[in-house]
Amino acid sequence: PHTISVPRIKKAENAPCSTDVPYPVNDLDFKKLVAIIRIVVPYTGIILSTRESPEIRKEIYKMGVSQISAGSKTDIGGYKNKTKDAKNSSQFSIADERPTAEVIHELIELGFIPSWCTACYRSNRTGKNFMDIAKKGEIQNLCHPNALITFAEYLLDYADEKTKKIGWTLIEEEKNSITSESKKNFLEKALEKTKNDTRDLYI
């Protein structure tokens, strides 16, 4: 599989089974399930939603989650009408209501690289083409520089000064960890172009 999502059932309006789950998954078992999925399919993306609390999400990150949601709204028109009472119209309840910027800041502090990369989709690295690279563990040679470039775009275009400071420090640390000279040279040139307002660079 390309990705596996791990949503636990949460309370939802007019859904009785959401409050009386036959086989609820407790926090410890949930962590075990995520860890097992990561071991069984190391090349597959694991998606974690805002159904989980900030505390649980922080613990689960370390177990191999590769994609998360943030700032989510599950009610109709939720992103447009911020004053609307979502409790009676939400598809399901969410536990992590922090704004996206706060979640991103936390990820940086934890040493993770926030990435908005979509290069594989746009380069036709999907399906079998993607799996042939991912299963060999070679996808990191593309994901790492691409992630850092999109992260740099975010810092330049959207981040506050506090996040920029720790974000650029993380980028420098990651750049210095690259052993391939060609990869490092590409990244340095791409970051310089990005700082000079070029956007959408990727391998």
N, C-alpha and C positions, 0 to 999 in steps of 0.2 A: 504493500500500500504506500501511497505517496504521503498521506497524513492520517493521523488518528486523533480524534477529539475525545476528551475525557470529561464530559459534563455529568455532574451528579444531578438527580432530579431535585428541583427546588419548588417552593410553593408558587402556585399559579392560580389566578382567578378562575372559578368554575371548573376546576380540575381536581376532584376529590382524591384521586390517587396520588396527587403531588404532596398531600399532607398525611397520607397513610400509605407510605411506600412499603410494599411487601418485604423487600430485602434491602433495607438501607445500607449504604456503604459508610462506615465510620472513617474518621480521619486517618487512623493508622493503616487500615486496609486500603484506603485511597492512595496513600503514599506508596504502599507496596505494589499496587496495580500499575501505577505510573512507572515505577522502577523496573518492573517486570517487562512492560511494553518496551522500554528503552533497551533492555538487554536482548530481548527477542528480535526486535527490528531496529538495530542501531542506526540505520540509514533513513528511517521514517520520521517525519515531522510530528511532534506531539503538541496538540493545541489545548490551551488552558483558558477557560472563560472567566468572566467577572462574577459568575455564580459563587465562586469561592472567596473567602475572606482574605484581606491583605496578608494576614499572618500565615494562613495555609498556603497561599500563592508563593510567598517568600520561601517557604520550605520546599515546595514542589519544584521551583525553578532549578534547584540543585540536582534534581533527580532526572534531568534530561528533557524538560519541556523546551521546545524551540520556538513556539509561537504563542502569543498571548493577546487577549483583547484588553482594552483600557478605555475608560470614559464611555462605556456602553450604555445605550438606552434601549429598552425592550418594549416601550409603549409606542403606539402609533403617533407619529409627529414629535417624538421625544427629543430629537436633535434640534428641531426648529423652535418648539415652545418649551423653554426651560422652566417656566413657572407652572406648567401643568402638573396636576396631581397624578403621578404615574402609578400610585399604589393600586388604583382600581382598574387600570387599563393595561398594565404590563403583561407581556407574554409569560414572563416568569420573573421572580424576584432576583435581584443581584445583591451580592454582599460586599463587593469592592466598588465603592462609588467615588473613588478618588479621580481627580482630573488626569487626563493623559500625561500632562507635563510632570506631575508628581510621581507617577508610576515610572516614567522614563528616568527621572532623577534617581529613584531608588535602584533601578537596574544598573545604572552607571556606578553608583556607590558599591554595589555588590560585585562589580567587575565584569558585568555582561555588556555585550555590544548591541545596543538597539539598532535594528536594521529594517529598512523599508524596501529592500531589494526585490525587484521583479524581473531581473535579467534573464532568468531561465525561461520564463514564459515568452519573453520577447525575442529570445534567441533560439526558439524551438527546442529547448532542452526540457522536454516534457515526456511523460510516458516512458517508453523503453529508452529513449535517448537520455533521460534524466537518471533512470535506474541503473543504466550501464556505468554511469560515472559515480553515482551515490554508493552503490554496493561495494565498489572498490575503495571507498574512502577518499576519492579524489575530488569530490565536490567542494571540500574545504579550500582547495586552491583557487576556487572561483568565489565561494561565499565570503571568505575572509576579507579580501580587498573590496569586493562589492559592498559588503556591509559597512565597512569603514567610510566609504565614499558617501553612501546614503546618510550615514550618521553625521558626517561633516555637513551635508546639506541641511539637515535638521538643525544642527547647532547654529549655523549661519542665518537661517531663515526664520526660526521659530523659538529657539531656546532663550531663557533669561540668562543674565550674566553669571549667576551662581552655577547653573547647569553647564554653560559654555566652559567655565573654568575647569571643572572636573572632567568634562567631555573631551576637551582637547588634550588633557593630560592622558586620558585613556587611549586616545588615538595614537599619541606619540609612543606610549608603552607597547601597544600592539604593533605598530610599524617597526619598532626596534627589535621585536621578537621574530620578525620574518627573516629566514635564513637564505631564501632565494633572492639573489641580486636583481634578477629580471623582474620578479614580482614586486620587490621593494621599489625599484625604479619606476615601474608603472604606477604604483600607488602614490609615490611622491609627486609625480607629474600630474596625476589626476587630482590630488588634493590641492595642488597649486592652482590648477585651472578652476577648480570648484571655488576656491577663495576669491578668484577673479571673475566670479559670476557665471561661469560655465556650469550647466546642470545636466543631469541624466547621463553620466559617464559610467560605463560598466564593461566587464569582460564578457 
